[in-house]
Amino acid sequence: MKNTKASLSLALGTAIALSAVAVPAEAASKEKCYGVALAGQNDCAAGPGTSCAGTSKTDYQSDAWKLVPAGSCVEMESKTSSTGHGQLKAF
């Protein structure tokens, strides 16, 4: 029984360690882009009255973000932004 618990613990620890390594590399290639998501297509955090992914109320909502390839946000169209492009911070 001890051997089974040790094996399970080792397997779980390895899985957690491997997933922790993969997430930062993927996150580094993405950035949060505000004002580019269509209604209901945001990835998370869409301001008051919303909870998370898919809860934005309007197209190009200024406080709703979408994960996009790093470096592309300020090139994307936003009909609500003063620049006409996505922003790296809520506006």
N, C-alpha and C positions, 0 to 999 in steps of 0.2 A: 504494500500500500504506500509506503514511504517513497519508493522508487517511482510510482505512478504520479504522485503529487509533485515530486521534484521534476519529472519530465514535463508535466503539464505547466508548471511554473516557468520552466526554462523556455518552452515553446511560446507561452504568452509573452514573456519578457522580450523574446526575439521579435515577435510580431509587432509589439509596441515600439521597439527601437527602430525597426525598419520603416514603419509608417511615419515616425517622427522625422526621419531623414528625408523621405520623399515629399512631405508637405512643404517645407521651406523652399525647396528647389522649384516646385510648381508655383508657389505663391510669389516667388521672386520674378517669375515671368508674366505675372498678371498685376493689374492695378485696379483700384476702385475708381470708377468713373461716374460722376454725378451728372444728372440731367440728360442721359442718353437712352434710358430704358423706356419702353412703351408701357402703358398701364398694365399692371399685373405681371410684368416680366422682369421686375427688378430682382437682384440677387439677395438683398437684405436691407434692413434699416431704412425704412421709407417714411420717417417722420411720425408726428402725432396721428393716432388712429390706425396705425399699421403695426404689424408685429415683425414680419420678416419677409422671406422670399415670396414673390408673387403678390404682394399686398399693396403695391403703389396704386394710387387712385387715378392718376392722369398720365398721359404721355409726357415724357421729358420732365418729370417731376424733379424739382431742384434739390430735394433732400433724399432722393432714392438713387442708389448706385447699382451698377452692373460691373462684374469683373470682365475686363477686356485685356488684350495683350499689352504688356508694358510698353509705354511710349506712344500708344495709339489714341489715348483718351482725348487729348486736346486737338486731334484731327477729326474727331467724330462730330456729326451734326447734333446740335441741341437747339431746339426752337425756343427754349426759355432762358438760355444763358445770354448774358450781355455781350459775349464774344461770338455767339452763334455756334460755339463748340462745347464739348464736354469739359467738365472741370474736375480737378483732383480733390476738391473740397466741396461740401454742400454750399449752395448759394441761395 
